Amino acid sequence: MSPAAAHAEARASWRPTVNPWLIALVVTLPTFMEVLDTTIVNVALPHIAGTLSASTDDATWTLTSYLVANGIVLSISGWLGTIFGRKRYFLICIGMFTVCSLLCGMATSLPELILFRAAQGFFGGGLQPNQQSILLDTFEPAKRGIAFSITAIATIVAPVLGPTLGGWITDNYSWRWVFLINVPAGILAFLAVTRLVEDPPWAKAHTGTRRIDGIGLALIALGLGCLQLVLDRGEDADWLASPFIRCTAIAAAVGLIGAVWWLRKTDHPVVNIRVLADRNFALGSTMIFGMAMVLYASAVLLPQMAQEQLGYTATWAGLILSPGTILTMILIPVVLRLMKHVQTRFLIAFGFTALSCALLFATTLAPSVDFPTLAWMRTAQTGALAFLFVPISTVAYATLAPHLNGDAAALYTMFRNIGGSVGIALSTALVTEHTQTHMAHLSVHMTPYEQAYTNTLQHHSAALLAQGVAATSQLSTATAYLYRTLQNQAAIMAYIDTFEIAAVLALLLVPLALATRPAKVTGNTPMGH
């Protein structure tokens, strides 16, 4: 009997002994905390640097170390789950993530914090794929959409909530509580998973059966670790102008290319990339990569612009994202009902089209933009995302052989997380480079030979005179004000350019959605399969 047939027979006779929805909530809690930790620390960096007597640039290694370790583990979590047993490995990840969170909150020096953050990322990296794999086995295909909706809320809400919650905790308490809040949640999740979650028979049968693929493991660690370093540190180091980034990029290319070659060649790979031979899964992974790029980039761009160009506090900048999160939670049940009547690929195509339109709406930015307009821009973007996360996840696994769920969940989560890292890195780089370009183009008009510039300068000088500013400093003060205005306008134009590029990317993903095999969900099974 083939593995797929054996799995199908076992699947038909096995049911979890507790309510599947309770299992879904329990396994999503630690996943939510792990995703939250990818963004919650950002706003606390200046406080961390000050407390631990380090520069802000050095403090950013607390982010880098987490992302590097997290990225390495994501792709091999399916293999680790087979080695230790999926439930046991999930419990190890929850327990050690909680312990490392406690150690981060108690760190007395920056090297200690970086080390504990790397360990936190290493164990946290196994949470998302294992949660996804548990949901796939706990729910029959017809009910996976609802299960994925719980994951969607956690994955979309956590990155949005992170900066706002982190800023509030840091301002009112201490940056240490950014880490310590994980401890009670981790203990609760550990006890609940111990009591409620169980491995299905086919997962137990495969425990300890996979060999250790040392070469594949080393190549994946080299490739993904160096890739995360390039993405996280590239902007600060001026990308390929830095010898460190050049060497790291070469190492990433060697590791990734070598890993693909080796994993296709060996009989016992650390992760089975042959799951990408399934058309729906390959297209779904590509679409979730693109969606994550836009999700994380847009979640960074608007708050960043609000703080740097409009003078918002971290809390108010974070609140720009909140209405969109509420809309997402309202729309996801609507999307689930639509999936029973409309082919999922059409919903995805609509979602990417709506996302493209929402990003084009953001190109109406102006230096005078107000808070409600910014909130509406983000709400439109997040509303479109509600039509993407659950449908893409449903389509990705719809035609996949069930015994491949573990490796597929690991790769799918890896694509999503790397997509987020790429989106943040590219959007930040685009804003920086386009700001410089627009500055160069606009500054040519700041000369005495431009009548508009001369008139504006005279107007501001007269206003300063009326305010009692000394005549000797009026001209320099007015010139400095106009230069700051120029910088602000150039930055706004750069954000507009970046949103335009993101809108085009979202539109390019529509054909991929239409290329998937139909996956229309009915009351019993996905139609077309």
ChimeraX attribute file (.defattr): number of C-alpha atoms within 10 A of each C-alpha:
attribute: neighborCount
match mode: 1-to-1
recipient: residues
	/A:1	6
	/A:2	7
	/A:3	13
	/A:4	14
	/A:5	13
	/A:6	13
	/A:7	17
	/A:8	15
	/A:9	11
	/A:10	14
	/A:11	17
	/A:12	9
	/A:13	7
	/A:14	13
	/A:15	15
	/A:16	15
	/A:17	9
	/A:18	12
	/A:19	11
	/A:20	17
	/A:21	14
	/A:22	13
	/A:23	22
	/A:24	22
	/A:25	15
	/A:26	20
	/A:27	26
	/A:28	25
	/A:29	20
	/A:30	30
	/A:31	26
	/A:32	20
	/A:33	25
	/A:34	27
	/A:35	22
	/A:36	25
	/A:37	26
	/A:38	19
	/A:39	22
	/A:40	25
	/A:41	23
	/A:42	17
	/A:43	22
	/A:44	22
	/A:45	22
	/A:46	16
	/A:47	18
	/A:48	24
	/A:49	18
	/A:50	12
	/A:51	13
	/A:52	15
	/A:53	12
	/A:54	15
	/A:55	14
	/A:56	14
	/A:57	13
	/A:58	13
	/A:59	24
	/A:60	19
	/A:61	22
	/A:62	24
	/A:63	20
	/A:64	23
	/A:65	25
	/A:66	25
	/A:67	27
	/A:68	24
	/A:69	23
	/A:70	29
	/A:71	30
	/A:72	26
	/A:73	27
	/A:74	29
	/A:75	30
	/A:76	26
	/A:77	29
	/A:78	28
	/A:79	26
	/A:80	23
	/A:81	24
	/A:82	23
	/A:83	18
	/A:84	16
	/A:85	19
	/A:86	27
	/A:87	22
	/A:88	17
	/A:89	21
	/A:90	29
	/A:91	18
	/A:92	18
	/A:93	24
	/A:94	29
	/A:95	21
	/A:96	17
	/A:97	29
	/A:98	29
	/A:99	19
	/A:100	27
	/A:101	28
	/A:102	20
	/A:103	21
	/A:104	26
	/A:105	20
	/A:106	16
	/A:107	17
	/A:108	12
	/A:109	15
	/A:110	21
	/A:111	15
	/A:112	15
	/A:113	24
	/A:114	22
	/A:115	19
	/A:116	25
	/A:117	28
	/A:118	23
	/A:119	23
	/A:120	29
	/A:121	30
	/A:122	25
	/A:123	26
	/A:124	32
	/A:125	32
	/A:126	32
	/A:127	32
	/A:128	28
	/A:129	29
	/A:130	29
	/A:131	24
	/A:132	26
	/A:133	21
	/A:134	24
	/A:135	22
	/A:136	20
	/A:137	22
	/A:138	25
	/A:139	18
	/A:140	16
	/A:141	17
	/A:142	18
	/A:143	20
	/A:144	20
	/A:145	28
	/A:146	20
	/A:147	23
	/A:148	23
	/A:149	21
	/A:150	18
	/A:151	26
	/A:152	23
	/A:153	20
	/A:154	20
	/A:155	21
	/A:156	25
	/A:157	21
	/A:158	23
	/A:159	22
	/A:160	24
	/A:161	18
	/A:162	23
	/A:163	29
	/A:164	23
	/A:165	22
	/A:166	26
	/A:167	25
	/A:168	19
	/A:169	19
	/A:170	20
	/A:171	15
	/A:172	8
	/A:173	11
	/A:174	17
	/A:175	24
	/A:176	21
	/A:177	18
	/A:178	24
	/A:179	23
	/A:180	19
	/A:181	16
	/A:182	23
	/A:183	20
	/A:184	11
	/A:185	15
	/A:186	22
	/A:187	15
	/A:188	15
	/A:189	23
	/A:190	22
	/A:191	14
	/A:192	16
	/A:193	19
	/A:194	13
	/A:195	11
	/A:196	16
	/A:197	21
	/A:198	19
	/A:199	17
	/A:200	18
	/A:201	12
	/A:202	17
	/A:203	18
	/A:204	16
	/A:205	12
	/A:206	14
	/A:207	17
	/A:208	14
	/A:209	12
	/A:210	14
	/A:211	13
	/A:212	14
	/A:213	17
	/A:214	11
	/A:215	16
	/A:216	23
	/A:217	20
	/A:218	14
	/A:219	22
	/A:220	27
	/A:221	23
	/A:222	21
	/A:223	25
	/A:224	28
	/A:225	25
	/A:226	26
	/A:227	27
	/A:228	27
	/A:229	20
	/A:230	25
	/A:231	22
	/A:232	22
	/A:233	19
	/A:234	22
	/A:235	17
	/A:236	10
	/A:237	14
	/A:238	12
	/A:239	17
	/A:240	15
	/A:241	10
	/A:242	13
	/A:243	12
	/A:244	15
	/A:245	22
	/A:246	15
	/A:247	14
	/A:248	22
	/A:249	22
	/A:250	14
	/A:251	19
	/A:252	24
	/A:253	17
	/A:254	15
	/A:255	23
	/A:256	21
	/A:257	14
	/A:258	18
	/A:259	26
	/A:260	14
	/A:261	12
	/A:262	17
	/A:263	22
	/A:264	14
	/A:265	10
	/A:266	13
	/A:267	11
	/A:268	14
	/A:269	23
	/A:270	26
	/A:271	25
	/A:272	22
	/A:273	16
	/A:274	14
	/A:275	18
	/A:276	17
	/A:277	10
	/A:278	16
	/A:279	16
	/A:280	26
	/A:281	25
	/A:282	18
	/A:283	22
	/A:284	25
	/A:285	26
	/A:286	21
	/A:287	27
	/A:288	25
	/A:289	24
	/A:290	24
	/A:291	25
	/A:292	26
	/A:293	27
	/A:294	28
	/A:295	23
	/A:296	23
	/A:297	24
	/A:298	24
	/A:299	23
	/A:300	22
	/A:301	17
	/A:302	20
	/A:303	25
	/A:304	19
	/A:305	18
	/A:306	22
	/A:307	16
	/A:308	12
	/A:309	16
	/A:310	17
	/A:311	12
	/A:312	16
	/A:313	14
	/A:314	20
	/A:315	18
	/A:316	16
	/A:317	25
	/A:318	26
	/A:319	19
	/A:320	25
	/A:321	29
	/A:322	18
	/A:323	16
	/A:324	26
	/A:325	22
	/A:326	15
	/A:327	16
	/A:328	24
	/A:329	19
	/A:330	13
	/A:331	17
	/A:332	26
	/A:333	15
	/A:334	13
	/A:335	21
	/A:336	21
	/A:337	14
	/A:338	16
	/A:339	24
	/A:340	18
	/A:341	11
	/A:342	16
	/A:343	22
	/A:344	30
	/A:345	26
	/A:346	19
	/A:347	21
	/A:348	28
	/A:349	21
	/A:350	18
	/A:351	25
	/A:352	28
	/A:353	20
	/A:354	21
	/A:355	30
	/A:356	27
	/A:357	19
	/A:358	22
	/A:359	26
	/A:360	21
	/A:361	19
	/A:362	25
	/A:363	19
	/A:364	14
	/A:365	18
	/A:366	13
	/A:367	14
	/A:368	7
	/A:369	12
	/A:370	12
	/A:371	16
	/A:372	10
	/A:373	14
	/A:374	18
	/A:375	19
	/A:376	18
	/A:377	23
	/A:378	25
	/A:379	22
	/A:380	21
	/A:381	29
	/A:382	28
	/A:383	24
	/A:384	24
	/A:385	26
	/A:386	29
	/A:387	28
	/A:388	28
	/A:389	25
	/A:390	27
	/A:391	28
	/A:392	28
	/A:393	24
	/A:394	29
	/A:395	28
	/A:396	27
	/A:397	25
	/A:398	26
	/A:399	19
	/A:400	19
	/A:401	16
	/A:402	19
	/A:403	17
	/A:404	17
	/A:405	21
	/A:406	28
	/A:407	25
	/A:408	30
	/A:409	26
	/A:410	28
	/A:411	25
	/A:412	27
	/A:413	23
	/A:414	26
	/A:415	23
	/A:416	20
	/A:417	24
	/A:418	22
	/A:419	25
	/A:420	22
	/A:421	22
	/A:422	24
	/A:423	26
	/A:424	24
	/A:425	21
	/A:426	18
	/A:427	25
	/A:428	18
	/A:429	18
	/A:430	19
	/A:431	23
	/A:432	15
	/A:433	14
	/A:434	20
	/A:435	22
	/A:436	16
	/A:437	15
	/A:438	18
	/A:439	20
	/A:440	12
	/A:441	11
	/A:442	14
	/A:443	13
	/A:444	9
	/A:445	14
	/A:446	17
	/A:447	11
	/A:448	11
	/A:449	9
	/A:450	11
	/A:451	12
	/A:452	13
	/A:453	16
	/A:454	14
	/A:455	12
	/A:456	14
	/A:457	22
	/A:458	16
	/A:459	13
	/A:460	18
	/A:461	21
	/A:462	17
	/A:463	14
	/A:464	18
	/A:465	14
	/A:466	9
	/A:467	9
	/A:468	10
	/A:469	14
	/A:470	10
	/A:471	12
	/A:472	8
	/A:473	13
	/A:474	20
	/A:475	17
	/A:476	13
	/A:477	16
	/A:478	19
	/A:479	19
	/A:480	12
	/A:481	14
	/A:482	17
	/A:483	15
	/A:484	11
	/A:485	14
	/A:486	17
	/A:487	19
	/A:488	20
	/A:489	19
	/A:490	23
	/A:491	25
	/A:492	23
	/A:493	23
	/A:494	24
	/A:495	26
	/A:496	22
	/A:497	19
	/A:498	24
	/A:499	28
	/A:500	19
	/A:501	16
	/A:502	23
	/A:503	24
	/A:504	16
	/A:505	18
	/A:506	24
	/A:507	19
	/A:508	15
	/A:509	21
	/A:510	20
	/A:511	13
	/A:512	17
	/A:513	28
	/A:514	17
	/A:515	12
	/A:516	21
	/A:517	20
	/A:518	21
	/A:519	26
	/A:520	25
	/A:521	27
	/A:522	17
	/A:523	9
	/A:524	10
	/A:525	15
	/A:526	22
	/A:527	16
	/A:528	12
	/A:529	10
